[in-house]
Amino acid sequence: MNAKITASTHGTPGEVVTIEEGQIAWIGPIEALEEAGNFDAVFCHEDDEERLIGYPRINSRQNQRTDNIGAS
């Protein structure tokens, strides 16, 4: 299964958070993502989204942006 990317302005540029079965699995730099092990979702800064598209195990068709988190 390919992971889904969730990009946000609230992420830390250059870093990702991976999620597996609803729990944080790994946090680290994009360059070390291969060391992350298993994951089904990736959270990143919106400026890093393009870097992740095409990465093995990431499905570019399931991406979403979260620009309005916390907006009412």
C-alpha positions in Angstrom: 0.0 0.0 0.0 1.2 3.5 -0.8 1.2 6.2 1.8 -0.7 9.4 1.6 1.0 12.8 1.9 -0.6 15.6 4.0 1.1 18.9 3.4 0.7 21.9 5.7 2.1 25.3 6.3 2.5 24.2 10.0 5.1 21.5 9.2 8.8 21.9 9.7 10.5 22.5 6.3 12.8 19.6 5.4 11.3 17.2 7.9 8.5 14.6 7.8 6.4 12.8 10.3 5.4 9.3 9.3 2.2 7.6 10.7 1.5 3.9 10.9 -1.9 2.7 12.0 -2.8 6.1 13.5 0.4 6.5 15.5 3.6 8.5 14.9 6.1 6.0 13.6 9.1 8.2 12.7 10.2 11.8 12.6 13.2 13.0 10.7 14.6 14.7 7.6 13.3 13.9 4.2 16.8 12.7 3.1 16.5 9.9 5.7 13.0 8.8 4.9 14.2 5.4 3.6 15.2 4.7 7.2 11.6 5.3 8.4 10.4 1.7 8.2 6.7 1.1 7.6 4.2 3.9 7.4 0.9 4.6 5.8 0.9 8.4 5.9 3.4 11.2 5.7 3.0 14.8 7.1 5.3 17.5 5.7 5.6 21.2 5.1 3.8 22.3 1.9 7.0 23.4 0.3 8.3 19.8 0.6 5.4 18.1 -0.9 6.8 18.0 -4.5 10.0 16.3 -3.1 7.9 13.5 -1.8 5.8 12.8 -4.8 7.2 9.9 -6.7 9.1 8.6 -3.6 8.6 4.8 -3.3 5.6 3.9 -1.1 4.0 7.4 -1.5 0.8 7.7 -3.6 0.8 11.1 -5.3 -3.0 10.7 -6.1 -4.0 10.7 -2.4 -2.3 14.0 -1.3 -4.2 16.6 0.6 -3.4 20.1 2.0 -4.4 21.2 5.4 -4.2 25.0 5.1 -7.1 25.6 7.3 -6.4 23.4 10.3 -8.1 25.0 13.3 -10.0 27.5 11.2 -13.6 28.0 12.3 
